[in-house]
């Protein structure tokens, strides 16, 4: 999986969790919570959806790695090689 695919996957999850958000102008390097109206429960929903949809476990210690779209892609891309489908 490419980094661009990972970014799209995260955007797809966010669009399901927060359908009223405009995701067309997300800047990859800026924290998602600074750009969108996401609270801590929304963030946990993203982590849970990654596990449910793609078998990717994100330990709580790694949550900071998912702050921006770019950091999500950096963190998740190698995980897809080891995820249980």
C-alpha positions as CSV (number, residue, x, y, z in Angstrom):
1,X,0.0,0.0,0.0
2,X,1.3,3.5,-0.9
3,X,1.2,6.5,1.4
4,X,-1.4,8.1,-0.9
5,X,-3.6,5.0,-0.4
6,X,-3.2,5.3,3.3
7,X,-4.2,9.0,3.3
8,X,-7.3,8.1,1.3
9,X,-8.1,5.3,3.7
10,X,-7.9,7.7,6.7
11,X,-10.0,10.3,4.9
12,X,-12.6,7.6,4.1
13,X,-12.8,6.6,7.8
14,X,-13.1,10.3,8.9
15,X,-15.9,10.9,6.3
16,X,-17.8,8.0,7.9
17,X,-17.1,9.3,11.5
18,X,-17.7,13.0,10.8
19,X,-19.9,13.2,7.6
20,X,-20.5,16.9,8.0
21,X,-16.8,17.8,7.7
22,X,-15.4,19.2,4.5
23,X,-12.4,16.9,3.8
24,X,-11.6,18.4,0.4
25,X,-9.1,20.9,1.7
26,X,-7.2,18.9,4.3
27,X,-3.5,19.9,4.5
28,X,-1.5,16.7,5.0
29,X,1.1,18.3,7.3
30,X,-1.3,20.0,9.7
31,X,-2.8,18.2,12.7
32,X,-6.2,16.8,11.8
33,X,-7.7,18.2,15.1
34,X,-6.5,21.7,14.1
35,X,-8.3,21.4,10.8
36,X,-11.5,19.5,11.6
37,X,-14.0,19.4,14.5
38,X,-12.7,16.1,15.8
39,X,-12.9,15.3,19.5
40,X,-11.1,12.6,21.4
41,X,-14.0,10.1,20.9
42,X,-13.8,10.7,17.1
43,X,-10.1,10.0,17.3
44,X,-10.7,6.8,19.2
45,X,-13.3,5.9,16.5
46,X,-10.6,6.3,13.8
47,X,-8.3,3.9,15.7
48,X,-11.1,1.4,16.2
49,X,-12.0,1.6,12.5
50,X,-8.4,0.9,11.5
51,X,-8.5,-2.2,13.6
52,X,-12.0,-3.3,12.5
53,X,-11.6,-2.6,8.8
54,X,-7.9,-3.4,8.3
55,X,-6.7,-5.4,11.2
56,X,-4.2,-2.7,12.3
57,X,-3.6,-2.3,16.0
58,X,-2.5,1.2,17.1
59,X,-1.2,1.1,20.7
60,X,-2.1,4.1,22.8
61,X,1.5,5.1,23.0
62,X,1.5,5.6,19.2
63,X,-1.6,7.8,19.0
64,X,0.5,10.8,18.5
65,X,1.8,9.3,15.3
66,X,-1.7,9.8,13.8
67,X,-1.9,13.5,14.4
68,X,-1.8,14.6,10.8
69,X,-2.7,13.0,7.5
70,X,1.0,12.8,6.6
71,X,2.0,11.3,9.9
72,X,-0.8,8.8,9.5
73,X,0.5,7.7,6.2
74,X,4.1,7.5,7.5
75,X,2.9,5.3,10.4
76,X,0.3,3.1,8.7
77,X,2.0,2.3,5.3
78,X,4.5,-0.2,6.8
79,X,1.7,-1.7,9.0
80,X,-0.3,-2.8,6.0
81,X,2.5,-5.3,5.2
82,X,1.8,-7.0,8.6
83,X,-1.9,-6.5,9.0
84,X,-4.3,-9.4,9.2
85,X,-6.8,-8.9,6.4
